[in-house]
Amino acid sequence: MIAVNVSELVRGEVAARFDLEDAGVVQERLATTSLPFLDQPNRDRERDRVHLAILKLADGNLERFEKYLSMAARDWRDLLMSAGMANGDWPEVLRLAGFPVP
């Protein structure tokens, strides 16, 4: 299992959107779930984009989080489509949903 660094920005959003007990689980799962082709250090912004898309779709619900994390682990491009973040306007989509943009 590969562990990746969960950015400070994503950790902050996890803390803001999940209760304390669930936030620890969410952060751990984000750090230990492999996202194909995004586990390299030079892919930080893209990994943040996928992590934030998961959080956007989960909307603070741990069960939905697990569903969307599983989707991202299979093919994160499908997840980005579901979150409305597959196109070049994804930063604006995030902003309008109340998320910071990496």
BELMO-V641139 format. One record per residue. N is the residue number from 1. RES is the residue in one small letter. NEAR is the number of other C-alpha atoms within 8 Angstrom. Layout:
# BELMO-V641139
n = (N | N)
res = (RES | RES)
near = (NEAR | NEAR)
This chain:
# BELMO-V641139
n = (1 | 2 | 3 | 4 | 5 | 6 | 7 | 8 | 9 | 10 | 11 | 12 | 13 | 14 | 15 | 16 | 17 | 18 | 19 | 20 | 21 | 22 | 23 | 24 | 25 | 26 | 27 | 28 | 29 | 30 | 31 | 32 | 33 | 34 | 35 | 36 | 37 | 38 | 39 | 40 | 41 | 42 | 43 | 44 | 45 | 46 | 47 | 48 | 49 | 50 | 51 | 52 | 53 | 54 | 55 | 56 | 57 | 58 | 59 | 60 | 61 | 62 | 63 | 64 | 65 | 66 | 67 | 68 | 69 | 70 | 71 | 72 | 73 | 74 | 75 | 76 | 77 | 78 | 79 | 80 | 81 | 82 | 83 | 84 | 85 | 86 | 87 | 88 | 89 | 90 | 91 | 92 | 93 | 94 | 95 | 96 | 97 | 98 | 99 | 100 | 101 | 102)
res = (m | i | a | v | n | v | s | e | l | v | r | g | e | v | a | a | r | f | d | l | e | d | a | g | v | v | q | e | r | l | a | t | t | s | l | p | f | l | d | q | p | n | r | d | r | e | r | d | r | v | h | l | a | i | l | k | l | a | d | g | n | l | e | r | f | e | k | y | l | s | m | a | a | r | d | w | r | d | l | l | m | s | a | g | m | a | n | g | d | w | p | e | v | l | r | l | a | g | f | p | v | p)
near = (5 | 7 | 8 | 7 | 5 | 10 | 8 | 6 | 8 | 11 | 10 | 8 | 11 | 12 | 10 | 7 | 9 | 12 | 9 | 7 | 7 | 9 | 11 | 8 | 8 | 11 | 11 | 8 | 8 | 10 | 10 | 10 | 11 | 10 | 12 | 9 | 5 | 10 | 11 | 7 | 5 | 4 | 9 | 10 | 7 | 8 | 11 | 12 | 9 | 12 | 10 | 11 | 12 | 14 | 13 | 9 | 10 | 12 | 9 | 9 | 8 | 10 | 7 | 10 | 15 | 8 | 8 | 12 | 11 | 8 | 11 | 14 | 11 | 8 | 10 | 12 | 8 | 9 | 14 | 12 | 9 | 7 | 11 | 9 | 14 | 9 | 6 | 6 | 7 | 10 | 9 | 7 | 10 | 12 | 10 | 7 | 7 | 6 | 9 | 7 | 6 | 6)
